[in-house]
Amino acid sequence: MSVHVRTPGELIASIPVLLGFVPLDSIVVVGIGTSGRVAPIVRLDRDDCLIAELAKSVASAVVGHLARARATSVVLVSFRHGGEPLQCVALDTLRSLLGGHIEVADAWVVASGRFRAPECPDRGCCPDGGRAVPAAPVGVPAYGSPHVTSHGSREIRASRAPGDRRKRARAAYKRAWRARATAQQARGAVQNLTGGSPDPREPERRAALARWRLEKLDGWREALSHAAAGILPSDAETGKLAAGLSDIVVRDAAVISMVPGRGAVANALCEDPATPGVREALSVMIAAEAAVRPREADVLALVALAEHVASLCDEGAAPALTLAGLALWWSGDDSTAEHAIACALAAGPGYRLAELVACALEAHMPPGWIAAA
């Protein structure tokens, strides 16, 4: 059944019905197709649009999402708390970023049941106190419509923790990274000055780095199991996790650990980065003939832990959010995966694994279990 929305007020009134909640502290992007039908609805955390680099990355992800949905224009709606003015700097920023790629038909601010367009000069149309938001049209589909996409705090929250907590996490990160540096330095190939042969202590040094990596991988797995029960690690433990994920081998082992039954391969990767079996483990995500669908509970736990790491330790933000984006892509949630990857690239511009996942999303490459369906 089609529902005709005749006025901006009716469109604004429909948004909480479509989302299933009032999106306070959010900017909602409503895509409009060529026929005037709503394409996607995307919700963004308003604070994300106030951080320059993050706003650019988020806007880029939204533009890609709108293009894939064949939207030709957008309406922006900022939902604010009661008592706040009907103005929004974040809305102005997002309008400017999107305006170079797609027509922004209207931009509205909503608070205390009233709305207005901040840039409208006609006080008869948009009085300073705004106009009352009407009732939603009868027949607007409830939350769960395939056109509704949520970005931001319900799935990915890239907010920063208070400074004292970040300080504790960073101190733990530095201690853990120094321990790795000690093992890495010892691992360097030392030549015997007389015979030119490798230092006989090299196997012991390699083992020291492998032990560090295995310890960090085990810590990540344990934190995931606790996150599944709603328990997140302490600030200091989070700093250690960030140090582990900053090591490419540990991060790749964490990727392998997402795949059921591949724990031994992940462990072996920590001991020898050239270990066999990695390609076969990854094929479970990618190849239709070997497809496995991830458990939703596992994906949610990983996303919660990634958010937590990113909020406490800048060094761990890019790898943690990239793992979240990869897990979300594997689960089939492309829209939230795009937002996670945008946040990862904002935290670590040029982060290679995030760029690879972004390419897969841009190419509409489905995970294996969807391709096999």
N, C-alpha and C positions, 0 to 999 in steps of 0.2 A: 504494500500500500504506500502510495506517495503522500507526503504531507507538505502542503504549501505554506511556506513561511513568508508572510507579506511585508513585514517591517523589521528594522534592526532590533527593536525591542523583543519581538517574537523569537528572532534568532538567538539573542542573548539569553532569553528565558529558557530556550531549548537546551542550551549547553549543559547545565547541571543534570538535566534529565538524561541526556545521552551519556554523560560520564558516570553518572551514578552518585555524584557528590558535588558540592560547591567547590570549585578549584581556587580557593583563596591563595594569595601569594603566587599566583600563576598567570601566565599569558597563554591564552588559547588561540591557536592558529586554525582558522576554518578555511579549508580549501574549497574553491568553487570551480566546477567543471564548465565546459563550453555550453552545456544545456542549462546551466544555472543550478544544477544539482550539487549538493555537498559532496566533495570528493573525500579527503580525509579530515579528521579533526585531531590536531596535535597539541598536547599540553606541555608547556615548558615551565621550569622553575623561574620565577621572576628574577631572583638573585643572580642566576646564571647569565642573564642579559645585561648585568651591570659590571661584569668582569670582561674587559675588552677581548682578550684572546679566546676565552671560553665562549663569549657571545658569537664571535666569528665562526668558530667550529660548530656550534649548535645551529646557527643560521644556515651554514653550508649543508649540514645533515638534513635540515628541514626542507631546503630547496630541492635536494635530491629526492626526498620522499614525495614532495608535491609533484615533481616532474614525472616520477614513475606512476603517480596516480592521475596524471594528465590534468592536473588543476591548472587553470588559466589565470586565476586571481585568488586573493585571500582577503579575509576579514580578520582583524586582530582584536582580541578582547582581553583586557587586563582586569582581573578580579582582585579587589582590595578589601581590607577589613573596614568595618563601619567606623566612621569618624575620620577616616583618611580623606584627603582631598581627591577630587576627580581629575587628578593629573598622574602621570607615570613616566619617569625618565627611561625606565627599561623598555616601555612600549615604544617610545620615540627612537631608542637605539635599534630595536628589532625592526621597526618600520624602515629605517634607513638602510639596514643591512639587507633586508629582503627586497626592498624597492628596486635595486639594480638588477634583479633576476625575475621578478614576477610582479604583476600589478597588485598593489595594496589598495583595495577598493574602499575600505573603511578601517578606522582604528578607534576603539571605544574603551572607556574606563568605567568599571562598575563598582559601587560601594553602597552599603546600606540600602539596597533595593532600588538604587537610582543609577542612571547611566548618562554619559555624555561623550562627545568627541572633542578632545582637548584642542584640536586645531580648527574646529568650526568657529568662524567669526560671527555667525548669526545667533544672537542670544534668544531669538524667538524659537529657533530650532534646538539649540543646545544652551539652555540657561546655566548659569554658574552652578546652581544646585542640582543640575541634571533633570532627567525625566524619570518617572516611575517605570520600573521593569514590569511589563504585563505578565499575565499567566502564559505558560507555554501552550502552544496549539494542541488541540486534542489529537491523539494519534502519534505523537512523537515517540519513536522507539526507545525503549529503556536501555540502560547500560548493557553492553554486549553486542551492539550493532557492529557489523564488520567494518564500518567506516570510522570507528573510533580508535584512535591510537593515543596511548599515554606515554609521555616522556617526562622524566623528572623524578620527584620524590617518591612516587609509589614504586618505582623500579630501580632507578639510579639516582642516588643523592651524592653529589660531588662537593658537599659543603665542607668547610674546614672546622675542625674541633677547636676548643679554646686554646689559647697560647700555652698555658702551663702543661696541658696534656700533650700538646705537640712537642714541647721541649723534652718531656720524659721519653716520648717515642723516639725522637731524633737521637738522644743520648744513647739509647739502646741500639739503634741502627748503627751508630758510629762504632760502638764497641764490637758489634757483630761483624761489621765490615773490616775492622782492623784485624780481627781474627782470621778472616778470609785472606786479607792481604799478606799476613804472615805466612800462611800456608802457600799462597801463590808465589811469594818471593822464594820460599824454600824449594818450590817445585821447578824453578828455572833451571834449564840445562846447564850444568857446571862441568866444564871439561877439565880432565886431569892435565896439569901443565906439562908433565913429562911425556906422557904417551898419547894425549889427545882423546882418551876414552871417556865415556860418560861417567859421571860421578856415581859410584856404587850406592850412594844413599838416595838416588833418584826414586826408586820404587817406594821408599818410605815417605818421601815428600809427596809423591802422587797420592799415596794413601791418605795423607793428612788432608789434602784438599777434598778428596772423595768423602772422607768422614764429615767434613764441614757441610758439604752439599747434602749428604744423606740426612744429617741432623736437621737442616733447614727444610728439606722435603717432608720429613716426618712431622716437623712442627706445623707445616702447612696442612697436612692431612688431619692432624689432631684438631687444629683450629676449625677446619671444615666440619668435622664431626660434631664439635661443640656448637658451631653456628647453626647446624641443623636442629639443635635443641634450643635455639634462641640465646645461646651464651656466646658473647664475643670476647676476644682476648683482652688482657690488660694493655695499658699504653706501652709498657716496656716489651711485652711479648709481641705486640704489633710492630714495634720497631725491628725486632728480630725477623719477623715475617717479611717486612719490607726489604731487609738486607738480603734475605734468601731470594726473593723474586727479582732483585737487581742483578743477580747472577743468571746469565742467559741459560746455562745448563739446568739450573734449578727450576727456572721458569718453564723450560721445555719439558722437564720431568713432571711439573705440575699439570701441564697440558695433557701429557700421556696418562697421568693419574685420573683424569676425568673419565677415561674409558674403562668400563667394568672389566676386571680380570687382567689388567695390564700393569699391575703394581710392580711385578718383577722387572718388567721392561723399564719402568721409570727408575727403579733402584739401580739397574745396570747402567742407565744413561748417566747417573751421577758418578759412577765409578769409571766409566769410559764413554766420552761423548761420541765416539764412533760406534757404539754398540748396535748390533742388528735388532730388527724388530720394531723400530720406530715407525717406519713407513706403514707396516701392517697395522699397527695400533691406530694410526691416524686415519687409515682407510675406513675404520668403523664410523667415523664422522662424515667422510666425504663420499665414499663409493657406495652406489646403490646395492651392489651385490653383497656387500658385507655390512649393510646398514644396521645401526642400533639407535634407538631413540633414547635420549637421556631422561633420567627420572626428574620430574618437576621439582621435587624436594631438594635434590642435589643442586639443581640450577639456582634455586632460590637461596640456598645456603651459601653458594659461591658468590652470588651477587651481594648478599648482605656482608660477607667478609671483605669483599673487594671494596665496597663503599667505606667500610670501617678503616681499612688500611689507607685508602686514599684521603680520608678525612684527617688522619693523624700524621702521615709521613709523606712529604712530597716525593721523595725518592722512590717510594713504592707505588705511587699513583698510576703511572703509565702501565707498568706490567700488570698490576692488580685489575685495573679497569679493562685492560685488553683481554685478560682471562675471562672477565665477566661478559664482555662483548662476544667472545668466541663461544662461550657456553650458551648465551642467548640466541646467537645465530644457529647453533646446533639444535636448540630446542624449537626453532622455527619462528622465533619472535624477532623478525628483522628490524622492526621499527625501534624497539628498545635497544637492540644490539647497536644500531646506528648511533643512538645517543651515547651509549657507553663508549663506543670507539671515538666519537667526537670529543668526549671528556678525556679519554686517554691521550689523544693527540694534542689536546689543549695543555695537558700536564707535561707531555713529552713530545714536542713537535719533531716529526721525522721518525718516531719510534716504529721500527720496521715491522714487527708483527702486527701492530695496530693498522699500519698501512695495508698490509696484505689482507687482513680481515675486511677493511674498508673496500678494497678492490672486489672482493667476493660479494659483498653486499651491493656494490654499485652494478656489478654484472648480473645481479639476481641469481647467483649460484645457490641452489638449494642444498641443504644437508642431505646426506645419502638416504635417510629414512623417508624424507618427503619425495625425493626423486624416484624412489622405488614404489611409492604408493600408486 
